[in-house]
Each structure stands twice: as C-alpha cells, then as structure tokens.
Amino acid sequence: MNIVKYPNPILNEVCEKVNAFDSTLACLLNNMVTTMLENDGIGLAANQVGINARMFVMIEYMKSGTFSLPLDIINPEIVESDGIAYLKEGCLSAPGTYMIIASRANHIRLRYQNRFGRFMEKDFYGINAVCVQHEMDHLDGIFFLEKWKKDDD
C-alpha cells in the first residue's frame, strides 16, 4: 500500500463507519499493519492509504521498551480522557515533521470494535494515548499540522 502524503484532500475527509467485518476487512487490516511497520510507524489510519473507513492500526509502546502485537481499531470512540501529554509526534503522511500538540490527553479510555466486530474497551497512556488521538484525528479529517496551527491560535 502507498501512504498518502499531505496535502492530499483525502486526509481532510471524515471517514465512514465500518459495517462489514469479513475477510476483505481482515486482509485490508493486515496490509495496513505491513505498510505501517515497513515505514517505521506506530499507527496508520485507513485514509492514509486512500481508504475512506473509520479504522486504524497501531502498536503500543510497552514499559519494557518493546512493542505490542498490532491492534486493529475500528469505529473508535473516546469515552474518557484526562491529563495533558506534551509529547512530540510525527506522521507517516508528513515524513520528517514532528511537533507537540498541546491539546492531547495523557490518558484515554477507548471503545472500539476489533476485526471480528466485537466491542472492546481499553485504556491508553502517554505516547500510546497520543497515537490513538492522532489516528482518530485522521478519521475525523483533521491533519496534525492543521491541529497544531489551531492549537497555537
């Protein structure tokens, strides 16, 4: 899969809810994980590979210094958040650009569906919480360079 680069207009489209949990979805998610890892990313939203679907993949940074197995996050919704994270973030759609987005929460509780359609809830902290919020912005058509400008106003 090719990663869409900023300022491609698909990055500003609100992604559509996923309703079909089938082998086509599983294949797409697997391809997204491969693309994310091949490009040294920790998260990748569907619209970053040209797909208008409300889903992303990510790996979590663990306290041990390792990463989790990839997570499939479909139709996500933040149900709780607190704290402020001042962490530098980058984006595969804008290689080499890093910045701190002041409005990121340090902790979030996320409700989402996995690749089988099962509803899940999970807490994320620190860089993992920032990653989730970054990818969710993609799903809402918000690119982090634009969010930084808005937060700076």
VENFENVEN-V274407 format. One line per field, one symbol per residue. ss: DSSP state (H for helix, E for strand, L for the rest). phi: phi as a letter, one per 40 degrees, with the letter a starting at -180 (. if undefined). burial: + if it has 9 or more other ideal C-beta (glycine too) atoms within 8 Angstrom, else -. Layout:
ss=???
phi=???
burial=???
This chain:
ss=LLLLLLLLHHHHLLLLLLLLLLHHHHHHHHHHHHHHHHLLLLEEEHHHHLLLLLEEEELLELLLLLELLLEEEEEEEEEEEELLLLLEEELLLLLLLEEELLLLLLEEEEEEELLLLLEEEEEEEHHHHHHHHHHHHHHLLLLHHHHHHHHHL
phi=.cccbcbdcccbccccdcbbbbcccdcccccccdcdccbfcbaacdccbgbcacaababcccdcgbbcccbcbbfcacbaaagbbbbcbbaccadgbbabbcccccbbbbbabcccgccbbacbbfdcccddccccddccgbccccccccccc
burial=--++-+---++-+-+--+--+---++-++-+++++++-+--++++++++---++++++++---------+++++++-+--+---+-+-++++++----+-+--++++++++++++-----+--+-++++++++++++++-+++++-++--+--
